[in-house]
Amino acid sequence: DFAENKFEGKEWEWTFDISKDKKSPRAPEVQASEDVFSFTSFSDTTSPCSASGSGARLSLHKDEILGQNVLKAESAFRSQLGAVLQSKGYELKDYPYLSFDYRFPKDFKTDLMVTIQSSRYVLRLTDSFIRRRYPQIGRAEVVCDNKWRHMDLDLFSYVKAVAPDQPSYPVKSVTLGDFGFDQNPAGTTFYLDNVAILG
């Protein structure tokens, strides 16, 4: 050191004994800044989602890419294949955002329907035509390449643009499905994960 003191080097050794480690480390916690109304990762053995369309069959599936359970939707025959993502009511102004991971096959036909009271608003995704009885609130781009993708949507902004004067926007359900005339052939399969309604 600066005083020219000299110190002998020190050495030590030890044997790590895992049997003496009696207390497990604290489990990691994930904290989100958003106000979460609902979140579904499908890691459980049950799913809160239900089928939409007469030919739709829903099941939990261990995805070979993610290595964990996801929601699998398959069409038993040519139909408007879809899934009800949220059937519990909430106020859209308080929870305007929808977020989910998806894996859509090539040429998949689908849209997103938001039911508010007795009105059904459709956000066009891949359909070439939407049935006239459903007010169309816009279009959002999705990629249909059978790879996992992520989608974030501000549903309130879409709905408010076509219905600006409502005092409230009580959502009855949010449904992913084909609301045009294209339909999907038998055997069409898509996957969803991490479906969230956020504030």
Contacts in CASP RR format, 6 or more apart in sequence:
PFRMAT RR
TARGET T0000
AUTHOR 0000-0000-0000
METHOD contacts of the structure
MODEL  1
DFAENKFEGKEWEWTFDISKDKKSPRAPEVQASEDVFSFTSFSDTTSPCS
ASGSGARLSLHKDEILGQNVLKAESAFRSQLGAVLQSKGYELKDYPYLSF
DYRFPKDFKTDLMVTIQSSRYVLRLTDSFIRRRYPQIGRAEVVCDNKWRH
MDLDLFSYVKAVAPDQPSYPVKSVTLGDFGFDQNPAGTTFYLDNVAILG
32 198 0 8 1.000
34 97 0 8 1.000
34 198 0 8 1.000
34 199 0 8 1.000
35 94 0 8 1.000
35 95 0 8 1.000
35 198 0 8 1.000
35 199 0 8 1.000
36 196 0 8 1.000
36 197 0 8 1.000
36 198 0 8 1.000
36 199 0 8 1.000
37 90 0 8 1.000
37 94 0 8 1.000
37 95 0 8 1.000
37 197 0 8 1.000
37 198 0 8 1.000
37 199 0 8 1.000
38 48 0 8 1.000
38 86 0 8 1.000
38 88 0 8 1.000
38 195 0 8 1.000
38 196 0 8 1.000
38 197 0 8 1.000
39 194 0 8 1.000
39 195 0 8 1.000
39 196 0 8 1.000
39 197 0 8 1.000
40 47 0 8 1.000
40 48 0 8 1.000
40 49 0 8 1.000
40 194 0 8 1.000
40 195 0 8 1.000
40 196 0 8 1.000
41 193 0 8 1.000
41 194 0 8 1.000
42 60 0 8 1.000
42 69 0 8 1.000
42 70 0 8 1.000
42 71 0 8 1.000
42 192 0 8 1.000
42 193 0 8 1.000
43 68 0 8 1.000
43 69 0 8 1.000
44 69 0 8 1.000
45 60 0 8 1.000
46 60 0 8 1.000
47 58 0 8 1.000
47 60 0 8 1.000
47 71 0 8 1.000
48 87 0 8 1.000
49 58 0 8 1.000
49 71 0 8 1.000
49 83 0 8 1.000
49 84 0 8 1.000
49 85 0 8 1.000
49 192 0 8 1.000
49 195 0 8 1.000
50 58 0 8 1.000
50 83 0 8 1.000
50 84 0 8 1.000
50 87 0 8 1.000
51 57 0 8 1.000
51 58 0 8 1.000
51 73 0 8 1.000
51 82 0 8 1.000
51 83 0 8 1.000
51 84 0 8 1.000
52 80 0 8 1.000
52 81 0 8 1.000
52 82 0 8 1.000
52 83 0 8 1.000
52 84 0 8 1.000
52 175 0 8 1.000
52 176 0 8 1.000
52 177 0 8 1.000
53 79 0 8 1.000
53 80 0 8 1.000
53 81 0 8 1.000
53 82 0 8 1.000
53 177 0 8 1.000
54 79 0 8 1.000
54 80 0 8 1.000
55 75 0 8 1.000
55 76 0 8 1.000
55 77 0 8 1.000
55 79 0 8 1.000
55 81 0 8 1.000
56 73 0 8 1.000
56 74 0 8 1.000
56 75 0 8 1.000
56 76 0 8 1.000
56 79 0 8 1.000
56 80 0 8 1.000
56 81 0 8 1.000
56 82 0 8 1.000
56 83 0 8 1.000
57 73 0 8 1.000
57 74 0 8 1.000
57 75 0 8 1.000
57 76 0 8 1.000
58 71 0 8 1.000
58 72 0 8 1.000
58 73 0 8 1.000
58 83 0 8 1.000
59 71 0 8 1.000
59 72 0 8 1.000
59 74 0 8 1.000
60 69 0 8 1.000
60 70 0 8 1.000
60 71 0 8 1.000
60 72 0 8 1.000
61 69 0 8 1.000
61 70 0 8 1.000
61 71 0 8 1.000
61 72 0 8 1.000
61 191 0 8 1.000
62 68 0 8 1.000
62 69 0 8 1.000
62 70 0 8 1.000
63 69 0 8 1.000
63 70 0 8 1.000
63 103 0 8 1.000
63 191 0 8 1.000
63 193 0 8 1.000
65 103 0 8 1.000
65 148 0 8 1.000
66 148 0 8 1.000
66 193 0 8 1.000
68 193 0 8 1.000
70 103 0 8 1.000
70 191 0 8 1.000
70 192 0 8 1.000
70 193 0 8 1.000
71 83 0 8 1.000
71 191 0 8 1.000
71 192 0 8 1.000
71 193 0 8 1.000
71 195 0 8 1.000
72 189 0 8 1.000
72 190 0 8 1.000
72 191 0 8 1.000
73 81 0 8 1.000
73 82 0 8 1.000
73 83 0 8 1.000
73 189 0 8 1.000
73 190 0 8 1.000
73 191 0 8 1.000
73 192 0 8 1.000
74 81 0 8 1.000
74 187 0 8 1.000
74 188 0 8 1.000
74 189 0 8 1.000
75 81 0 8 1.000
75 184 0 8 1.000
75 185 0 8 1.000
75 186 0 8 1.000
75 187 0 8 1.000
75 188 0 8 1.000
75 189 0 8 1.000
76 186 0 8 1.000
76 187 0 8 1.000
77 186 0 8 1.000
78 183 0 8 1.000
78 184 0 8 1.000
78 185 0 8 1.000
78 186 0 8 1.000
79 178 0 8 1.000
79 183 0 8 1.000
79 184 0 8 1.000
80 177 0 8 1.000
80 178 0 8 1.000
80 179 0 8 1.000
80 180 0 8 1.000
80 183 0 8 1.000
80 184 0 8 1.000
81 110 0 8 1.000
81 177 0 8 1.000
81 178 0 8 1.000
81 183 0 8 1.000
81 184 0 8 1.000
81 188 0 8 1.000
81 190 0 8 1.000
82 110 0 8 1.000
82 175 0 8 1.000
82 176 0 8 1.000
82 177 0 8 1.000
82 178 0 8 1.000
83 175 0 8 1.000
83 176 0 8 1.000
83 177 0 8 1.000
83 192 0 8 1.000
84 173 0 8 1.000
84 174 0 8 1.000
84 175 0 8 1.000
85 98 0 8 1.000
85 100 0 8 1.000
85 174 0 8 1.000
85 175 0 8 1.000
85 176 0 8 1.000
85 192 0 8 1.000
85 195 0 8 1.000
86 171 0 8 1.000
86 173 0 8 1.000
86 174 0 8 1.000
86 195 0 8 1.000
86 197 0 8 1.000
87 172 0 8 1.000
87 173 0 8 1.000
89 170 0 8 1.000
89 171 0 8 1.000
89 172 0 8 1.000
89 173 0 8 1.000
90 170 0 8 1.000
90 171 0 8 1.000
90 197 0 8 1.000
91 168 0 8 1.000
91 169 0 8 1.000
91 170 0 8 1.000
91 171 0 8 1.000
92 114 0 8 1.000
92 116 0 8 1.000
92 155 0 8 1.000
92 156 0 8 1.000
92 159 0 8 1.000
92 169 0 8 1.000
92 170 0 8 1.000
92 171 0 8 1.000
93 156 0 8 1.000
93 168 0 8 1.000
93 169 0 8 1.000
94 199 0 8 1.000
95 197 0 8 1.000
95 198 0 8 1.000
95 199 0 8 1.000
96 154 0 8 1.000
96 155 0 8 1.000
96 156 0 8 1.000
96 157 0 8 1.000
96 198 0 8 1.000
96 199 0 8 1.000
97 152 0 8 1.000
97 153 0 8 1.000
97 154 0 8 1.000
97 155 0 8 1.000
97 156 0 8 1.000
97 196 0 8 1.000
97 197 0 8 1.000
97 198 0 8 1.000
97 199 0 8 1.000
98 112 0 8 1.000
98 151 0 8 1.000
98 152 0 8 1.000
98 153 0 8 1.000
98 155 0 8 1.000
98 174 0 8 1.000
98 195 0 8 1.000
98 196 0 8 1.000
98 197 0 8 1.000
98 198 0 8 1.000
99 150 0 8 1.000
99 151 0 8 1.000
99 152 0 8 1.000
99 153 0 8 1.000
99 194 0 8 1.000
99 195 0 8 1.000
99 196 0 8 1.000
99 198 0 8 1.000
100 150 0 8 1.000
100 151 0 8 1.000
100 192 0 8 1.000
100 193 0 8 1.000
100 194 0 8 1.000
100 195 0 8 1.000
100 196 0 8 1.000
101 148 0 8 1.000
101 149 0 8 1.000
101 150 0 8 1.000
101 151 0 8 1.000
101 192 0 8 1.000
101 193 0 8 1.000
101 194 0 8 1.000
102 142 0 8 1.000
102 148 0 8 1.000
102 149 0 8 1.000
102 150 0 8 1.000
102 151 0 8 1.000
102 190 0 8 1.000
102 191 0 8 1.000
102 192 0 8 1.000
102 193 0 8 1.000
103 146 0 8 1.000
103 147 0 8 1.000
103 148 0 8 1.000
103 149 0 8 1.000
103 190 0 8 1.000
103 191 0 8 1.000
103 192 0 8 1.000
104 110 0 8 1.000
104 126 0 8 1.000
104 142 0 8 1.000
104 143 0 8 1.000
104 144 0 8 1.000
104 145 0 8 1.000
104 146 0 8 1.000
104 149 0 8 1.000
104 190 0 8 1.000
105 144 0 8 1.000
105 146 0 8 1.000
105 188 0 8 1.000
105 189 0 8 1.000
105 190 0 8 1.000
106 144 0 8 1.000
106 145 0 8 1.000
106 146 0 8 1.000
107 144 0 8 1.000
108 126 0 8 1.000
108 144 0 8 1.000
108 184 0 8 1.000
108 188 0 8 1.000
108 190 0 8 1.000
109 126 0 8 1.000
109 127 0 8 1.000
109 128 0 8 1.000
109 178 0 8 1.000
109 180 0 8 1.000
109 182 0 8 1.000
109 183 0 8 1.000
109 184 0 8 1.000
110 125 0 8 1.000
110 126 0 8 1.000
110 127 0 8 1.000
110 142 0 8 1.000
110 176 0 8 1.000
110 177 0 8 1.000
110 178 0 8 1.000
110 184 0 8 1.000
110 190 0 8 1.000
111 122 0 8 1.000
111 123 0 8 1.000
111 124 0 8 1.000
111 125 0 8 1.000
111 126 0 8 1.000
111 127 0 8 1.000
111 130 0 8 1.000
111 176 0 8 1.000
111 177 0 8 1.000
111 178 0 8 1.000
111 179 0 8 1.000
111 180 0 8 1.000
112 122 0 8 1.000
112 123 0 8 1.000
112 125 0 8 1.000
112 140 0 8 1.000
112 153 0 8 1.000
112 174 0 8 1.000
112 175 0 8 1.000
112 176 0 8 1.000
112 177 0 8 1.000
113 120 0 8 1.000
113 121 0 8 1.000
113 122 0 8 1.000
113 123 0 8 1.000
113 134 0 8 1.000
113 173 0 8 1.000
113 174 0 8 1.000
113 175 0 8 1.000
113 176 0 8 1.000
113 177 0 8 1.000
113 179 0 8 1.000
114 120 0 8 1.000
114 121 0 8 1.000
114 122 0 8 1.000
114 123 0 8 1.000
114 137 0 8 1.000
114 155 0 8 1.000
114 158 0 8 1.000
114 159 0 8 1.000
114 171 0 8 1.000
114 173 0 8 1.000
114 174 0 8 1.000
115 121 0 8 1.000
115 171 0 8 1.000
115 172 0 8 1.000
115 173 0 8 1.000
115 174 0 8 1.000
115 175 0 8 1.000
116 159 0 8 1.000
116 163 0 8 1.000
116 166 0 8 1.000
116 169 0 8 1.000
116 170 0 8 1.000
116 171 0 8 1.000
116 172 0 8 1.000
117 170 0 8 1.000
117 172 0 8 1.000
119 135 0 8 1.000
119 163 0 8 1.000
120 134 0 8 1.000
120 135 0 8 1.000
121 134 0 8 1.000
121 135 0 8 1.000
121 136 0 8 1.000
121 137 0 8 1.000
121 158 0 8 1.000
121 159 0 8 1.000
121 162 0 8 1.000
121 163 0 8 1.000
122 130 0 8 1.000
122 134 0 8 1.000
122 135 0 8 1.000
122 136 0 8 1.000
122 137 0 8 1.000
122 179 0 8 1.000
123 136 0 8 1.000
123 137 0 8 1.000
123 138 0 8 1.000
123 139 0 8 1.000
123 140 0 8 1.000
123 153 0 8 1.000
123 155 0 8 1.000
123 158 0 8 1.000
124 130 0 8 1.000
124 136 0 8 1.000
124 138 0 8 1.000
124 139 0 8 1.000
124 140 0 8 1.000
125 139 0 8 1.000
125 140 0 8 1.000
125 141 0 8 1.000
125 142 0 8 1.000
126 142 0 8 1.000
126 144 0 8 1.000
127 178 0 8 1.000
127 179 0 8 1.000
127 180 0 8 1.000
127 182 0 8 1.000
128 182 0 8 1.000
129 180 0 8 1.000
129 181 0 8 1.000
129 182 0 8 1.000
130 136 0 8 1.000
130 179 0 8 1.000
130 180 0 8 1.000
131 179 0 8 1.000
131 180 0 8 1.000
131 181 0 8 1.000
134 179 0 8 1.000
135 162 0 8 1.000
137 158 0 8 1.000
137 159 0 8 1.000
137 161 0 8 1.000
137 162 0 8 1.000
138 158 0 8 1.000
138 161 0 8 1.000
140 151 0 8 1.000
140 153 0 8 1.000
142 149 0 8 1.000
142 151 0 8 1.000
143 149 0 8 1.000
148 191 0 8 1.000
148 193 0 8 1.000
155 174 0 8 1.000
156 169 0 8 1.000
159 169 0 8 1.000
160 169 0 8 1.000
163 169 0 8 1.000
174 197 0 8 1.000
176 192 0 8 1.000
178 184 0 8 1.000
END
